[in-house]
Amino acid sequence: MAALGGARRRPLVLLLFAGLVHGASAVFVVKNGNGTACVMADFSATFLTSYDTRSGPQNVSFNLPPGAEVSNSSSCGKENASDPSLMITFGRGHMLTLTFTRNATRYKVQLMHFAYNLSDTDIFPNSSSTGVKTVESVTDIKADINKTYRCVSDTRVHMGSVTVTLRNTAIQAYLSGSNFSREETRCEQDLPTPATPTAPPQPSPTPAPASPTVFRYSVNGTNGTCLLVSMGLQLNVTYRTVDNKPLPPCRFRLLTPGAGGRGAEPLLSSQTVTREFNVNPDNTTFGGNCSATLATLELYDRNLLFLVLQFSLNESSSRVFLQGVQLNLTLPDARGHSFTASNSSLSALQATAGSSYKCDAEQRLRVTSTFSLNMFRVWVQAFRVDGGKFGPVEECQLDENSMLIPIAVGGALAGLVLIVLIAYLIGRKRSHAGYQTI
């Protein structure tokens, strides 16, 4: 019977991840006509997409809200006729659907489908289109029969123009009881990384990519420009490659390895590699948002990259700084085919509110043990941006030190010349002391 029992939701839990507030986790339940649960799901979700406005494409990120509900169209399915499906509705006509299938030993989310209404001005302000758009994709969410699929790590599903990220996920279909099974099938992202075997001798280090293109990004708030960022960005990531097959060179549309990079060398099966990629502004869309004390820049390509830089204002000290960095990167040769890293407790690129931070020297920001953000020719100002232009400049310590070196060298050379001159004059005076005038 395709009947619905309803959804039970847990109390709201606010999660701060790389400075972004994520949606609340909720338990969604589908029941049959007898009131027996057949599908249970517990997760929070964030949706990332872009839409057209009169002023050009606009990126938007929004969460599955705490008011989301199980739709009456959800179903426990009919044996040999239809499969169970969980349909979650929220906002003004948005619906996330998970369709399940099974064999003798395993079940899986066969298809994830998302329908979103561009007429919802709360999520899509100034949209030049209206009506409902739909996207869908197969998934890798699967578990053993009578076990709960559990994934603490982020689970990303790319559905065309929309990427949905599930967090702290627990899903079970074809339930044999009224609650999640205590036995679990963990996702691949949660599994421990196997010990690295002794690697064969590696070739000499290959040259790093050329410096990335410097580009100027801007974010507007309710009172005009609230964030200006001009820099070249380079990603330095360390990850495990996939197992049991030779790794062909990867081709990236957004990220461009430098000539002679590691892609030119054959990668061995299942090894840890470190690679650097330049962010190419020509293939990147950007956006963001601002509040009184938080300003966020989002760089996005729907298939390959989601990079977030979040700046914070300390009102008591009137200091502005880069507080959070989040990276979601698709890597075809990586385990799980993706790389994620985040840190929301940084204190980089500091300047006084109303002033801009500038640094011509290359800066390497260590975000996590496996991800560093390399920044070139940085010029940043967040909040209090007057007329959409950079304000008074505060130079970085690296630039000041680079100026001190030639000054010190010049001073040392001048001192050396002076010492030689004085020694010469003294020596000349002594050479005339032994002669008398006739």
Secondary structure as the mmCIF struct_conf table of DSSP 4:
data_model
#
loop_
_struct_conf.conf_type_id
_struct_conf.id
_struct_conf.beg_label_comp_id
_struct_conf.beg_label_asym_id
_struct_conf.beg_label_seq_id
_struct_conf.end_label_comp_id
_struct_conf.end_label_asym_id
_struct_conf.end_label_seq_id
STRN STRN1 ARG A 8 ARG A 8
HELX_LH_PP_P HELX_LH_PP_P1 ARG A 10 LEU A 12
STRN STRN2 LEU A 15 PHE A 17
TURN_TY1_P TURN_TY1_P1 ALA A 18 GLY A 19
STRN STRN3 LEU A 20 HIS A 22
HELX_LH_PP_P HELX_LH_PP_P2 GLY A 23 SER A 25
STRN STRN4 ALA A 26 LYS A 31
TURN_TY1_P TURN_TY1_P2 GLY A 33 ASN A 34
BEND BEND1 GLY A 35 GLY A 35
STRN STRN5 ALA A 37 THR A 53
TURN_TY1_P TURN_TY1_P3 ARG A 54 SER A 55
STRN STRN6 GLY A 56 ASN A 63
TURN_TY1_P TURN_TY1_P4 PRO A 66 GLY A 67
STRN STRN7 GLU A 69 VAL A 70
TURN_TY1_P TURN_TY1_P5 ASN A 72 SER A 73
STRN STRN8 SER A 75 SER A 75
STRN STRN9 LYS A 78 LYS A 78
TURN_TY1_P TURN_TY1_P6 GLU A 79 ALA A 81
STRN STRN10 SER A 82 SER A 82
STRN STRN11 SER A 85 PHE A 90
TURN_TY1_P TURN_TY1_P7 GLY A 91 GLY A 93
STRN STRN12 HIS A 94 ARG A 102
BEND BEND2 ALA A 104 THR A 105
STRN STRN13 ARG A 106 ASN A 117
TURN_TY1_P TURN_TY1_P8 LEU A 118 SER A 119
TURN_TY1_P TURN_TY1_P9 THR A 121 ILE A 123
BEND BEND3 PHE A 124 PHE A 124
TURN_TY1_P TURN_TY1_P10 PRO A 125 ASN A 126
STRN STRN14 SER A 127 SER A 127
BEND BEND4 SER A 128 SER A 128
BEND BEND5 GLY A 131 GLY A 131
STRN STRN15 VAL A 132 SER A 137
STRN STRN16 LYS A 142 ASP A 144
TURN_TY1_P TURN_TY1_P11 ILE A 145 ASN A 146
BEND BEND6 LYS A 147 LYS A 147
STRN STRN17 THR A 148 CYS A 151
BEND BEND7 SER A 153 SER A 153
STRN STRN18 THR A 155 MET A 159
TURN_TY1_P TURN_TY1_P12 GLY A 160 SER A 161
STRN STRN19 VAL A 162 ALA A 173
BEND BEND8 TYR A 174 TYR A 174
BEND BEND9 SER A 176 ASN A 179
BEND BEND10 ARG A 182 GLU A 183
STRN STRN20 GLU A 184 ARG A 186
HELX_RH_3T_P HELX_RH_3T_P1 GLU A 188 ASP A 190
BEND BEND11 LEU A 191 LEU A 191
HELX_LH_PP_P HELX_LH_PP_P3 PRO A 192 VAL A 214
STRN STRN21 PHE A 215 GLY A 221
TURN_TY1_P TURN_TY1_P13 THR A 222 ASN A 223
STRN STRN22 GLY A 224 ARG A 240
STRN STRN23 THR A 241 THR A 241
HELX_LH_PP_P HELX_LH_PP_P4 VAL A 242 VAL A 242
BEND BEND12 ASP A 243 LYS A 245
STRN STRN24 LEU A 247 LEU A 247
HELX_LH_PP_P HELX_LH_PP_P5 PRO A 248 CYS A 250
BEND BEND13 ARG A 253 LEU A 254
STRN STRN25 LEU A 255 THR A 256
HELX_LH_PP_P HELX_LH_PP_P6 PRO A 257 GLY A 258
TURN_TY1_P TURN_TY1_P14 ALA A 259 GLY A 260
BEND BEND14 GLY A 261 GLY A 261
HELX_RH_3T_P HELX_RH_3T_P2 ARG A 262 ALA A 264
BEND BEND15 GLU A 265 GLU A 265
HELX_LH_PP_P HELX_LH_PP_P7 PRO A 266 PRO A 266
STRN STRN26 LEU A 267 LEU A 267
HELX_LH_PP_P HELX_LH_PP_P8 LEU A 268 LEU A 268
BEND BEND16 SER A 269 SER A 270
STRN STRN27 THR A 272 VAL A 279
HELX_RH_3T_P HELX_RH_3T_P3 PRO A 281 ASN A 283
STRN STRN28 THR A 285 CYS A 290
BEND BEND17 ALA A 292 THR A 293
STRN STRN29 LEU A 294 ASP A 301
TURN_TY1_P TURN_TY1_P15 ARG A 302 LEU A 304
STRN STRN30 LEU A 305 ASN A 314
TURN_TY1_P TURN_TY1_P16 GLU A 315 SER A 318
STRN STRN31 ARG A 319 THR A 330
TURN_TY1_P TURN_TY1_P17 PRO A 332 ASP A 333
STRN STRN32 ALA A 334 ALA A 334
HELX_RH_3T_P HELX_RH_3T_P4 ARG A 335 HIS A 337
STRN STRN33 SER A 338 ASN A 343
BEND BEND18 SER A 344 SER A 344
STRN STRN34 ALA A 348 THR A 352
TURN_TY1_P TURN_TY1_P18 ALA A 353 GLY A 354
BEND BEND19 SER A 355 SER A 355
STRN STRN35 SER A 356 CYS A 359
BEND BEND20 ALA A 361 ALA A 361
STRN STRN36 GLN A 363 THR A 368
TURN_TY1_P TURN_TY1_P19 SER A 369 THR A 370
STRN STRN37 PHE A 371 ALA A 382
BEND BEND21 PHE A 383 PHE A 383
HELX_RH_3T_P HELX_RH_3T_P5 ASP A 386 GLY A 388
BEND BEND22 LYS A 389 LYS A 389
BEND BEND23 PRO A 392 PRO A 392
STRN STRN38 VAL A 393 GLU A 395
HELX_RH_AL_P HELX_RH_AL_P1 GLN A 397 HIS A 432
TURN_TY1_P TURN_TY1_P20 ALA A 433 GLY A 434
#
